[in-house]
Each structure stands twice: as structure tokens, then as C-alpha cells.
Amino acid sequence: MPAIHKLESLQHFPAQGTFLGARVQVCFNYDLSALYGGVVVREDTVEPGLMIIRLDSGEHVTSLECQWSMAQAGRA
């Protein structure tokens, strides 16, 4: 389990970036034949620099576990 950064608490998260709430498409192992839709639910602009994506299936992944891009209109 990752350590809690000194700037984090239950009431405070690091400053969030512009992708927060953005619709994205995600793939794993560079397999573009299987794209999954999702929404960015966390994007730290400062330490610890974590990005979390909630997939449409309800699962959460970090940006380190997948490849992602902004969703195109009508897709994902």
C-alpha cells in the first residue's frame, strides 16, 4: 500500500490538474484493439503526482498501469 504523502489527508488532496473529470480511453499492454472508456478522478499536479482513472466498469487504475488518451467524440 502506498504511503500517505504529507500533503494528503481525508479532507485535502494535492492540487489537481486540468484532466480531472475528463473522459478518456484506456488500453493495456498497447493493445489498441481493446479500448475501455473511463473518467479521470484524480490528477495531482504536485507530489505524489498520481493519476487515477475510473473505468466505466467501475474499476480504478493508475496511469502507470495503462496507456490512455483523451476520448474522441462518439468513442469511449
mmCIF file as gemmi writes it, N, C-alpha and C atoms, coordinates in Angstrom:
data_model
loop_
_atom_site.group_PDB
_atom_site.id
_atom_site.type_symbol
_atom_site.label_atom_id
_atom_site.label_alt_id
_atom_site.label_comp_id
_atom_site.label_asym_id
_atom_site.label_entity_id
_atom_site.label_seq_id
_atom_site.pdbx_PDB_ins_code
_atom_site.Cartn_x
_atom_site.Cartn_y
_atom_site.Cartn_z
_atom_site.occupancy
_atom_site.B_iso_or_equiv
_atom_site.pdbx_formal_charge
_atom_site.auth_seq_id
_atom_site.auth_asym_id
_atom_site.pdbx_PDB_model_num
ATOM 1 N N . MET Axp A 1 ? 0.85 -1.176 0 1 0 ? 1 A 1
ATOM 2 C CA . MET Axp A 1 ? 0 0 0 1 0 ? 1 A 1
ATOM 3 C C . MET Axp A 1 ? 0.898 1.242 0 1 0 ? 1 A 1
ATOM 4 N N . PRO Axp A 2 ? 0.589 2.195 -0.892 1 0 ? 2 A 1
ATOM 5 C CA . PRO Axp A 2 ? 1.431 3.392 -0.945 1 0 ? 2 A 1
ATOM 6 C C . PRO Axp A 2 ? 1.34 4.214 0.334 1 0 ? 2 A 1
ATOM 7 N N . ALA Axp A 3 ? 2.419 4.864 0.648 1 0 ? 3 A 1
ATOM 8 C CA . ALA Axp A 3 ? 2.443 5.729 1.833 1 0 ? 3 A 1
ATOM 9 C C . ALA Axp A 3 ? 1.627 6.986 1.581 1 0 ? 3 A 1
ATOM 10 N N . ILE Axp A 4 ? 1.036 7.519 2.622 1 0 ? 4 A 1
ATOM 11 C CA . ILE Axp A 4 ? 0.299 8.777 2.525 1 0 ? 4 A 1
ATOM 12 C C . ILE Axp A 4 ? 1.314 9.917 2.47 1 0 ? 4 A 1
ATOM 13 N N . HIS Axp A 5 ? 1.192 10.739 1.475 1 0 ? 5 A 1
ATOM 14 C CA . HIS Axp A 5 ? 2.084 11.892 1.338 1 0 ? 5 A 1
ATOM 15 C C . HIS Axp A 5 ? 1.73 12.912 2.407 1 0 ? 5 A 1
ATOM 16 N N . LYS Axp A 6 ? 2.692 13.687 2.847 1 0 ? 6 A 1
ATOM 17 C CA . LYS Axp A 6 ? 2.46 14.627 3.945 1 0 ? 6 A 1
ATOM 18 C C . LYS Axp A 6 ? 1.407 15.682 3.623 1 0 ? 6 A 1
ATOM 19 N N . LEU Axp A 7 ? 1.149 15.953 2.346 1 0 ? 7 A 1
ATOM 20 C CA . LEU Axp A 7 ? 0.14 16.949 1.985 1 0 ? 7 A 1
ATOM 21 C C . LEU Axp A 7 ? -1.263 16.363 1.868 1 0 ? 7 A 1
ATOM 22 N N . GLU Axp A 8 ? -1.394 15.036 1.995 1 0 ? 8 A 1
ATOM 23 C CA . GLU Axp A 8 ? -2.686 14.394 1.837 1 0 ? 8 A 1
ATOM 24 C C . GLU Axp A 8 ? -3.335 14.111 3.177 1 0 ? 8 A 1
ATOM 25 N N . SER Axp A 9 ? -4.65 14.165 3.194 1 0 ? 9 A 1
ATOM 26 C CA . SER Axp A 9 ? -5.439 13.737 4.337 1 0 ? 9 A 1
ATOM 27 C C . SER Axp A 9 ? -6.808 13.376 3.795 1 0 ? 9 A 1
ATOM 28 N N . LEU Axp A 10 ? -7.711 13.002 4.652 1 0 ? 10 A 1
ATOM 29 C CA . LEU Axp A 10 ? -9.064 12.676 4.195 1 0 ? 10 A 1
ATOM 30 C C . LEU Axp A 10 ? -9.798 13.894 3.661 1 0 ? 10 A 1
ATOM 31 N N . GLN Axp A 11 ? -9.382 15.082 4.052 1 0 ? 11 A 1
ATOM 32 C CA . GLN Axp A 11 ? -10.041 16.311 3.62 1 0 ? 11 A 1
ATOM 33 C C . GLN Axp A 11 ? -9.241 17.094 2.578 1 0 ? 11 A 1
ATOM 34 N N . HIS Axp A 12 ? -8.007 16.712 2.323 1 0 ? 12 A 1
ATOM 35 C CA . HIS Axp A 12 ? -7.148 17.52 1.452 1 0 ? 12 A 1
ATOM 36 C C . HIS Axp A 12 ? -6.343 16.636 0.516 1 0 ? 12 A 1
ATOM 37 N N . PHE Axp A 13 ? -6.411 16.942 -0.773 1 0 ? 13 A 1
ATOM 38 C CA . PHE Axp A 13 ? -5.583 16.272 -1.764 1 0 ? 13 A 1
ATOM 39 C C . PHE Axp A 13 ? -4.688 17.321 -2.411 1 0 ? 13 A 1
ATOM 40 N N . PRO Axp A 14 ? -3.594 16.902 -3.046 1 0 ? 14 A 1
ATOM 41 C CA . PRO Axp A 14 ? -2.746 17.856 -3.748 1 0 ? 14 A 1
ATOM 42 C C . PRO Axp A 14 ? -3.535 18.586 -4.841 1 0 ? 14 A 1
ATOM 43 N N . ALA Axp A 15 ? -2.997 19.684 -5.31 1 0 ? 15 A 1
ATOM 44 C CA . ALA Axp A 15 ? -3.639 20.446 -6.393 1 0 ? 15 A 1
ATOM 45 C C . ALA Axp A 15 ? -3.899 19.521 -7.575 1 0 ? 15 A 1
ATOM 46 N N . GLN Axp A 16 ? -5.088 19.664 -8.183 1 0 ? 16 A 1
ATOM 47 C CA . GLN Axp A 16 ? -5.493 18.801 -9.279 1 0 ? 16 A 1
ATOM 48 C C . GLN Axp A 16 ? -5.327 19.522 -10.613 1 0 ? 16 A 1
ATOM 49 N N . GLY Axp A 17 ? -5.037 18.732 -11.649 1 0 ? 17 A 1
ATOM 50 C CA . GLY Axp A 17 ? -4.768 19.286 -12.975 1 0 ? 17 A 1
ATOM 51 C C . GLY Axp A 17 ? -6.01 19.427 -13.838 1 0 ? 17 A 1
ATOM 52 N N . THR Axp A 18 ? -5.785 19.792 -15.07 1 0 ? 18 A 1
ATOM 53 C CA . THR Axp A 18 ? -6.88 20.081 -15.994 1 0 ? 18 A 1
ATOM 54 C C . THR Axp A 18 ? -7.56 18.836 -16.551 1 0 ? 18 A 1
ATOM 55 N N . PHE Axp A 19 ? -6.969 17.657 -16.397 1 0 ? 19 A 1
ATOM 56 C CA . PHE Axp A 19 ? -7.597 16.432 -16.883 1 0 ? 19 A 1
ATOM 57 C C . PHE Axp A 19 ? -8.633 15.895 -15.9 1 0 ? 19 A 1
ATOM 58 N N . LEU Axp A 20 ? -8.708 16.441 -14.699 1 0 ? 20 A 1
ATOM 59 C CA . LEU Axp A 20 ? -9.663 15.974 -13.704 1 0 ? 20 A 1
ATOM 60 C C . LEU Axp A 20 ? -11.076 16.046 -14.276 1 0 ? 20 A 1
ATOM 61 N N . GLY Axp A 21 ? -11.783 14.927 -14.272 1 0 ? 21 A 1
ATOM 62 C CA . GLY Axp A 21 ? -13.145 14.855 -14.797 1 0 ? 21 A 1
ATOM 63 C C . GLY Axp A 21 ? -13.216 14.609 -16.295 1 0 ? 21 A 1
ATOM 64 N N . ALA Axp A 22 ? -12.075 14.549 -16.962 1 0 ? 22 A 1
ATOM 65 C CA . ALA Axp A 22 ? -12.054 14.362 -18.412 1 0 ? 22 A 1
ATOM 66 C C . ALA Axp A 22 ? -12.375 12.925 -18.791 1 0 ? 22 A 1
ATOM 67 N N . ARG Axp A 23 ? -13.063 12.78 -19.898 1 0 ? 23 A 1
ATOM 68 C CA . ARG Axp A 23 ? -13.368 11.466 -20.462 1 0 ? 23 A 1
ATOM 69 C C . ARG Axp A 23 ? -12.144 10.984 -21.226 1 0 ? 23 A 1
ATOM 70 N N . VAL Axp A 24 ? -11.714 9.738 -20.962 1 0 ? 24 A 1
ATOM 71 C CA . VAL Axp A 24 ? -10.518 9.183 -21.597 1 0 ? 24 A 1
ATOM 72 C C . VAL Axp A 24 ? -10.82 7.787 -22.132 1 0 ? 24 A 1
ATOM 73 N N . GLN Axp A 25 ? -9.943 7.333 -23.007 1 0 ? 25 A 1
ATOM 74 C CA . GLN Axp A 25 ? -9.979 5.942 -23.442 1 0 ? 25 A 1
ATOM 75 C C . GLN Axp A 25 ? -8.675 5.292 -23.006 1 0 ? 25 A 1
ATOM 76 N N . VAL Axp A 26 ? -8.782 4.05 -22.558 1 0 ? 26 A 1
ATOM 77 C CA . VAL Axp A 26 ? -7.674 3.348 -21.92 1 0 ? 26 A 1
ATOM 78 C C . VAL Axp A 26 ? -7.447 2.027 -22.63 1 0 ? 26 A 1
ATOM 79 N N . CYS Axp A 27 ? -6.167 1.642 -22.761 1 0 ? 27 A 1
ATOM 80 C CA . CYS Axp A 27 ? -5.837 0.292 -23.208 1 0 ? 27 A 1
ATOM 81 C C . CYS Axp A 27 ? -4.712 -0.228 -22.317 1 0 ? 27 A 1
ATOM 82 N N . PHE Axp A 28 ? -4.499 -1.522 -22.397 1 0 ? 28 A 1
ATOM 83 C CA . PHE Axp A 28 ? -3.459 -2.171 -21.601 1 0 ? 28 A 1
ATOM 84 C C . PHE Axp A 28 ? -2.503 -2.907 -22.532 1 0 ? 28 A 1
ATOM 85 N N . ASN Axp A 29 ? -1.226 -2.9 -22.192 1 0 ? 29 A 1
ATOM 86 C CA . ASN Axp A 29 ? -0.189 -3.565 -22.987 1 0 ? 29 A 1
ATOM 87 C C . ASN Axp A 29 ? -0.201 -3.103 -24.442 1 0 ? 29 A 1
ATOM 88 N N . TYR Axp A 30 ? -0.54 -1.842 -24.673 1 0 ? 30 A 1
ATOM 89 C CA . TYR Axp A 30 ? -0.538 -1.23 -26.004 1 0 ? 30 A 1
ATOM 90 C C . TYR Axp A 30 ? -1.484 -1.929 -26.984 1 0 ? 30 A 1
ATOM 91 N N . ASP Axp A 31 ? -2.484 -2.627 -26.473 1 0 ? 31 A 1
ATOM 92 C CA . ASP Axp A 31 ? -3.451 -3.341 -27.304 1 0 ? 31 A 1
ATOM 93 C C . ASP Axp A 31 ? -4.601 -2.407 -27.686 1 0 ? 31 A 1
ATOM 94 N N . LEU Axp A 32 ? -4.468 -1.749 -28.827 1 0 ? 32 A 1
ATOM 95 C CA . LEU Axp A 32 ? -5.467 -0.779 -29.26 1 0 ? 32 A 1
ATOM 96 C C . LEU Axp A 32 ? -6.752 -1.431 -29.771 1 0 ? 32 A 1
ATOM 97 N N . SER Axp A 33 ? -6.767 -2.749 -29.886 1 0 ? 33 A 1
ATOM 98 C CA . SER Axp A 33 ? -7.99 -3.426 -30.317 1 0 ? 33 A 1
ATOM 99 C C . SER Axp A 33 ? -8.991 -3.553 -29.165 1 0 ? 33 A 1
ATOM 100 N N . ALA Axp A 34 ? -8.549 -3.274 -27.957 1 0 ? 34 A 1
ATOM 101 C CA . ALA Axp A 34 ? -9.429 -3.355 -26.78 1 0 ? 34 A 1
ATOM 102 C C . ALA Axp A 34 ? -9.334 -2.04 -26.01 1 0 ? 34 A 1
ATOM 103 N N . LEU Axp A 35 ? -10.194 -1.092 -26.351 1 0 ? 35 A 1
ATOM 104 C CA . LEU Axp A 35 ? -10.216 0.207 -25.677 1 0 ? 35 A 1
ATOM 105 C C . LEU Axp A 35 ? -11.345 0.236 -24.656 1 0 ? 35 A 1
ATOM 106 N N . TYR Axp A 36 ? -11.077 0.834 -23.515 1 0 ? 36 A 1
ATOM 107 C CA . TYR Axp A 36 ? -12.049 0.96 -22.438 1 0 ? 36 A 1
ATOM 108 C C . TYR Axp A 36 ? -12.276 2.437 -22.149 1 0 ? 36 A 1
ATOM 109 N N . GLY Axp A 37 ? -13.511 2.81 -21.9 1 0 ? 37 A 1
ATOM 110 C CA . GLY Axp A 37 ? -13.82 4.183 -21.546 1 0 ? 37 A 1
ATOM 111 C C . GLY Axp A 37 ? -13.615 4.413 -20.061 1 0 ? 37 A 1
ATOM 112 N N . GLY Axp A 38 ? -13.355 5.655 -19.69 1 0 ? 38 A 1
ATOM 113 C CA . GLY Axp A 38 ? -13.177 5.992 -18.286 1 0 ? 38 A 1
ATOM 114 C C . GLY Axp A 38 ? -13.169 7.487 -18.064 1 0 ? 38 A 1
ATOM 115 N N . VAL Axp A 39 ? -13.04 7.857 -16.789 1 0 ? 39 A 1
ATOM 116 C CA . VAL Axp A 39 ? -13.013 9.259 -16.378 1 0 ? 39 A 1
ATOM 117 C C . VAL Axp A 39 ? -11.862 9.442 -15.393 1 0 ? 39 A 1
ATOM 118 N N . VAL Axp A 40 ? -11.114 10.525 -15.562 1 0 ? 40 A 1
ATOM 119 C CA . VAL Axp A 40 ? -10.021 10.835 -14.635 1 0 ? 40 A 1
ATOM 120 C C . VAL Axp A 40 ? -10.636 11.334 -13.329 1 0 ? 40 A 1
ATOM 121 N N . VAL Axp A 41 ? -10.367 10.634 -12.226 1 0 ? 41 A 1
ATOM 122 C CA . VAL Axp A 41 ? -10.918 11.028 -10.927 1 0 ? 41 A 1
ATOM 123 C C . VAL Axp A 41 ? -9.871 11.652 -10.014 1 0 ? 41 A 1
ATOM 124 N N . ARG Axp A 42 ? -8.617 11.578 -10.426 1 0 ? 42 A 1
ATOM 125 C CA . ARG Axp A 42 ? -7.554 12.249 -9.666 1 0 ? 42 A 1
ATOM 126 C C . ARG Axp A 42 ? -6.373 12.49 -10.593 1 0 ? 42 A 1
ATOM 127 N N . GLU Axp A 43 ? -5.854 13.706 -10.568 1 0 ? 43 A 1
ATOM 128 C CA . GLU Axp A 43 ? -4.663 14.045 -11.343 1 0 ? 43 A 1
ATOM 129 C C . GLU Axp A 43 ? -3.857 15.085 -10.582 1 0 ? 43 A 1
ATOM 130 N N . ASP Axp A 44 ? -2.902 14.623 -9.798 1 0 ? 44 A 1
ATOM 131 C CA . ASP Axp A 44 ? -2.072 15.517 -8.998 1 0 ? 44 A 1
ATOM 132 C C . ASP Axp A 44 ? -1.131 16.318 -9.888 1 0 ? 44 A 1
ATOM 133 N N . THR Axp A 45 ? -1.033 17.618 -9.645 1 0 ? 45 A 1
ATOM 134 C CA . THR Axp A 45 ? -0.06 18.451 -10.368 1 0 ? 45 A 1
ATOM 135 C C . THR Axp A 45 ? 1.234 18.594 -9.579 1 0 ? 45 A 1
ATOM 136 N N . VAL Axp A 46 ? 1.219 18.162 -8.334 1 0 ? 46 A 1
ATOM 137 C CA . VAL Axp A 46 ? 2.404 18.197 -7.477 1 0 ? 46 A 1
ATOM 138 C C . VAL Axp A 46 ? 2.581 16.812 -6.869 1 0 ? 46 A 1
ATOM 139 N N . GLU Axp A 47 ? 3.602 16.636 -6.039 1 0 ? 47 A 1
ATOM 140 C CA . GLU Axp A 47 ? 3.825 15.34 -5.407 1 0 ? 47 A 1
ATOM 141 C C . GLU Axp A 47 ? 2.564 14.885 -4.689 1 0 ? 47 A 1
ATOM 142 N N . PRO Axp A 48 ? 2.214 13.622 -4.75 1 0 ? 48 A 1
ATOM 143 C CA . PRO Axp A 48 ? 2.952 12.499 -5.316 1 0 ? 48 A 1
ATOM 144 C C . PRO Axp A 48 ? 2.768 12.273 -6.81 1 0 ? 48 A 1
ATOM 145 N N . GLY Axp A 49 ? 2.034 13.137 -7.511 1 0 ? 49 A 1
ATOM 146 C CA . GLY Axp A 49 ? 1.92 13.034 -8.961 1 0 ? 49 A 1
ATOM 147 C C . GLY Axp A 49 ? 1.113 11.844 -9.437 1 0 ? 49 A 1
ATOM 148 N N . LEU Axp A 50 ? 0.065 11.521 -8.75 1 0 ? 50 A 1
ATOM 149 C CA . LEU Axp A 50 ? -0.745 10.344 -9.039 1 0 ? 50 A 1
ATOM 150 C C . LEU Axp A 50 ? -1.914 10.693 -9.952 1 0 ? 50 A 1
ATOM 151 N N . MET Axp A 51 ? -2.168 9.839 -10.944 1 0 ? 51 A 1
ATOM 152 C CA . MET Axp A 51 ? -3.37 9.968 -11.766 1 0 ? 51 A 1
ATOM 153 C C . MET Axp A 51 ? -4.156 8.666 -11.635 1 0 ? 51 A 1
ATOM 154 N N . ILE Axp A 52 ? -5.439 8.783 -11.31 1 0 ? 52 A 1
ATOM 155 C CA . ILE Axp A 52 ? -6.313 7.618 -11.186 1 0 ? 52 A 1
ATOM 156 C C . ILE Axp A 52 ? -7.461 7.779 -12.17 1 0 ? 52 A 1
ATOM 157 N N . ILE Axp A 53 ? -7.754 6.698 -12.879 1 0 ? 53 A 1
ATOM 158 C CA . ILE Axp A 53 ? -8.832 6.673 -13.858 1 0 ? 53 A 1
ATOM 159 C C . ILE Axp A 53 ? -9.87 5.652 -13.406 1 0 ? 53 A 1
ATOM 160 N N . ARG Axp A 54 ? -11.139 6.074 -13.368 1 0 ? 54 A 1
ATOM 161 C CA . ARG Axp A 54 ? -12.236 5.151 -13.072 1 0 ? 54 A 1
ATOM 162 C C . ARG Axp A 54 ? -12.793 4.66 -14.403 1 0 ? 54 A 1
ATOM 163 N N . LEU Axp A 55 ? -12.64 3.363 -14.657 1 0 ? 55 A 1
ATOM 164 C CA . LEU Axp A 55 ? -13.167 2.785 -15.883 1 0 ? 55 A 1
ATOM 165 C C . LEU Axp A 55 ? -14.682 2.697 -15.802 1 0 ? 55 A 1
ATOM 166 N N . ASP Axp A 56 ? -15.339 2.607 -16.956 1 0 ? 56 A 1
ATOM 167 C CA . ASP Axp A 56 ? -16.792 2.516 -16.983 1 0 ? 56 A 1
ATOM 168 C C . ASP Axp A 56 ? -17.297 1.274 -16.246 1 0 ? 56 A 1
ATOM 169 N N . SER Axp A 57 ? -16.45 0.256 -16.117 1 0 ? 57 A 1
ATOM 170 C CA . SER Axp A 57 ? -16.811 -0.964 -15.393 1 0 ? 57 A 1
ATOM 171 C C . SER Axp A 57 ? -16.806 -0.762 -13.882 1 0 ? 57 A 1
ATOM 172 N N . GLY Axp A 58 ? -16.322 0.413 -13.427 1 0 ? 58 A 1
ATOM 173 C CA . GLY Axp A 58 ? -16.249 0.702 -12.004 1 0 ? 58 A 1
ATOM 174 C C . GLY Axp A 58 ? -14.886 0.447 -11.394 1 0 ? 58 A 1
ATOM 175 N N . GLU Axp A 59 ? -14.004 -0.189 -12.131 1 0 ? 59 A 1
ATOM 176 C CA . GLU Axp A 59 ? -12.651 -0.45 -11.639 1 0 ? 59 A 1
ATOM 177 C C . GLU Axp A 59 ? -11.816 0.819 -11.744 1 0 ? 59 A 1
ATOM 178 N N . HIS Axp A 60 ? -10.815 0.925 -10.884 1 0 ? 60 A 1
ATOM 179 C CA . HIS Axp A 60 ? -9.898 2.072 -10.892 1 0 ? 60 A 1
ATOM 180 C C . HIS Axp A 60 ? -8.5 1.593 -11.256 1 0 ? 60 A 1
ATOM 181 N N . VAL Axp A 61 ? -7.812 2.347 -12.113 1 0 ? 61 A 1
ATOM 182 C CA . VAL Axp A 61 ? -6.433 2.043 -12.486 1 0 ? 61 A 1
ATOM 183 C C . VAL Axp A 61 ? -5.626 3.328 -12.401 1 0 ? 61 A 1
ATOM 184 N N . THR Axp A 62 ? -4.327 3.185 -12.185 1 0 ? 62 A 1
ATOM 185 C CA . THR Axp A 62 ? -3.456 4.352 -12.226 1 0 ? 62 A 1
ATOM 186 C C . THR Axp A 62 ? -2.928 4.515 -13.646 1 0 ? 62 A 1
ATOM 187 N N . SER Axp A 63 ? -2.462 5.698 -13.959 1 0 ? 63 A 1
ATOM 188 C CA . SER Axp A 63 ? -1.923 5.951 -15.293 1 0 ? 63 A 1
ATOM 189 C C . SER Axp A 63 ? -0.647 5.158 -15.543 1 0 ? 63 A 1
ATOM 190 N N . LEU Axp A 64 ? -0.047 4.601 -14.508 1 0 ? 64 A 1
ATOM 191 C CA . LEU Axp A 64 ? 1.151 3.775 -14.675 1 0 ? 64 A 1
ATOM 192 C C . LEU Axp A 64 ? 0.813 2.366 -15.122 1 0 ? 64 A 1
ATOM 193 N N . GLU Axp A 65 ? -0.441 1.943 -14.943 1 0 ? 65 A 1
ATOM 194 C CA . GLU Axp A 65 ? -0.858 0.582 -15.281 1 0 ? 65 A 1
ATOM 195 C C . GLU Axp A 65 ? -1.395 0.451 -16.7 1 0 ? 65 A 1
ATOM 196 N N . CYS Axp A 66 ? -1.565 1.564 -17.393 1 0 ? 66 A 1
ATOM 197 C CA . CYS Axp A 66 ? -2.247 1.531 -18.677 1 0 ? 66 A 1
ATOM 198 C C . CYS Axp A 66 ? -1.685 2.613 -19.597 1 0 ? 66 A 1
ATOM 199 N N . GLN Axp A 67 ? -2.209 2.637 -20.803 1 0 ? 67 A 1
ATOM 200 C CA . GLN Axp A 67 ? -1.946 3.728 -21.726 1 0 ? 67 A 1
ATOM 201 C C . GLN Axp A 67 ? -3.292 4.417 -21.922 1 0 ? 67 A 1
ATOM 202 N N . TRP Axp A 68 ? -3.295 5.736 -21.96 1 0 ? 68 A 1
ATOM 203 C CA . TRP Axp A 68 ? -4.568 6.462 -22.053 1 0 ? 68 A 1
ATOM 204 C C . TRP Axp A 68 ? -4.437 7.642 -22.992 1 0 ? 68 A 1
ATOM 205 N N . SER Axp A 69 ? -5.569 8.073 -23.499 1 0 ? 69 A 1
ATOM 206 C CA . SER Axp A 69 ? -5.636 9.287 -24.304 1 0 ? 69 A 1
ATOM 207 C C . SER Axp A 69 ? -7.011 9.91 -24.108 1 0 ? 69 A 1
ATOM 208 N N . MET Axp A 70 ? -7.132 11.157 -24.489 1 0 ? 70 A 1
ATOM 209 C CA . MET Axp A 70 ? -8.418 11.824 -24.394 1 0 ? 70 A 1
ATOM 210 C C . MET Axp A 70 ? -9.399 11.107 -25.315 1 0 ? 70 A 1
ATOM 211 N N . ALA Axp A 71 ? -10.62 10.918 -24.851 1 0 ? 71 A 1
ATOM 212 C CA . ALA Axp A 71 ? -11.632 10.247 -25.656 1 0 ? 71 A 1
ATOM 213 C C . ALA Axp A 71 ? -12.048 11.129 -26.82 1 0 ? 71 A 1
ATOM 214 N N . GLN Axp A 72 ? -12.222 10.532 -27.944 1 0 ? 72 A 1
ATOM 215 C CA . GLN Axp A 72 ? -12.698 11.258 -29.113 1 0 ? 72 A 1
ATOM 216 C C . GLN Axp A 72 ? -14.218 11.294 -29.074 1 0 ? 72 A 1
ATOM 217 N N . ALA Axp A 73 ? -14.818 12.317 -29.628 1 0 ? 73 A 1
ATOM 218 C CA . ALA Axp A 73 ? -16.272 12.43 -29.643 1 0 ? 73 A 1
ATOM 219 C C . ALA Axp A 73 ? -16.878 11.199 -30.294 1 0 ? 73 A 1
ATOM 220 N N . GLY Axp A 74 ? -17.862 10.616 -29.619 1 0 ? 74 A 1
ATOM 221 C CA . GLY Axp A 74 ? -18.533 9.441 -30.138 1 0 ? 74 A 1
ATOM 222 C C . GLY Axp A 74 ? -17.843 8.123 -29.83 1 0 ? 74 A 1
ATOM 223 N N . ARG Axp A 75 ? -16.702 8.179 -29.125 1 0 ? 75 A 1
ATOM 224 C CA . ARG Axp A 75 ? -15.987 6.953 -28.755 1 0 ? 75 A 1
ATOM 225 C C . ARG Axp A 75 ? -15.748 6.942 -27.265 1 0 ? 75 A 1
ATOM 226 N N . ALA Axp A 76 ? -15.57 5.73 -26.728 1 0 ? 76 A 1
ATOM 227 C CA . ALA Axp A 76 ? -15.307 5.505 -25.295 1 0 ? 76 A 1
ATOM 228 C C . ALA Axp A 76 ? -16.359 6.188 -24.499 1 0 ? 76 A 1
